[in-house]
Amino acid sequence: MRAKLLLPFAFCLCLDVASRAEEPPPVAPTVSAAPPVRSLLMASRQGAAAGDTLLLGILLEPAAGWHLYWRGLNDSGLPPQPRLQLPPGAVFLEDWRWPAPERLVSPGRILDHVYQGRLLLTAAVLLPQPLPPGDHFAIEGRVDWVACREACRFGSDSLSLRLPFCPPGTPPQASAAAERIAQARAELPLPLAAGEGGLAIERGAHGLLLTVAGATSLAFYPGQDCVDLLNPLADGEVLGGRLNLRLAHGTLAQGHLRGILAVLAGAERRHYLLDHPLDSLPQEEAGPTKE
C-alpha cells in the first residue's frame, strides 16, 4: 500500500527533473567590447609655420559612467600617459597642462581625484626655423589610459596629426579646435602664493593651516610630489575658510606643499596651484617654556 502511495510522487518528481533539463542555460551578461574612452590629437593651427608656437591638445572622452584620473594622489587608478614624437627641431615648451579634477570618495575609504567627463590636456610646442624638409609637419604617438566604473579597463590609443606647411610669409590660420584649446587653457588652475587672493598658510607643530578670506568651503588635492599628509581623506575638505592638513611626519616633515586648492566663495568655485616649501612658511608661535 505504501509503495502505491509513493508512485504518483515519484512520477511527478521525474517530470520536474525532465522539465528542468529541457530549460535553456542562463545567459551570461554581455560586456561591451567597445573601449570606454575615445582619444583625439588636435592642434590650434591649420598649418605649420617656421618658428611658430603651436598649441597641442589631447582630448579623452570617457563613456557615460566612466571616469579618468588626475596626475596627483589617487588610491585606485593611474592618470593618462601621453607619448608623442615630434619632428626634428620641434620642442615642447612646457609639460602637459592638466585641468582641475574633482574629489571622489568611494566605498572602503578610497580617495581619488578624477574627471567624470571630457579631459583635454594641452601643451605648447615651438616649431623649428627653418622647417624640416618635406611639405607637412607630422606628429605621431599614443596615449595610455585607465578608465574605471564598477571595474577598471586599461587602454592605449594611437595618435597622429599632419599639418601642411604654410607658404613663406603666410601666417597660420586658427583651426576648428583652437577655441576649445584656448578655453581649456583659460580654465587651468592659476598659481597662488601665500598672501595673494586672501590665502594664508601657517605651519604648526603637526600640520599646516590654510585660510582663505571669504571662502565658504575649501578642498586640497595633493599633487604627486606633495609632502606626505597624514590623512588627506579626512583633512582634504572642509566647510568654511580654514583647512588643517596634518603632516605624516609632524615637525620632521620636509618638502613642498604641492597640489590644487579648490575655493568656493558664494556660487563661484576657483582652483589654484600651490607650490610652497615647508621651510619658507611662517611657524605657529610657541607657548611659554618652563625653566
ABEGO torsion letter per residue (X at the ends): XAAAAAAAAAAAAAAAAAAAAABBBBBBBBBBABBABBBBBBBABABBBBGBBBBBBBBBBBBBGBBBBBBBBBAABBBBBBBBBBBBGBBBABBBBBBBBBBBBBBGGBBBBBBABBBBBBBBBBBBOBBBBEABBBBBEBBBBBBBBABBBBBBBBBBBBBBBBBBGBBBBBBAAAAAAAAAAAABBBBBBBGBGGBBBBBBAABBBBBBBGBABBBBBBBAABBBBABAAAAABBBEABBBBBBAAEAABBEBBBEBBBBBBEABBBBBBBBBBAAABBBBBBBBBBX
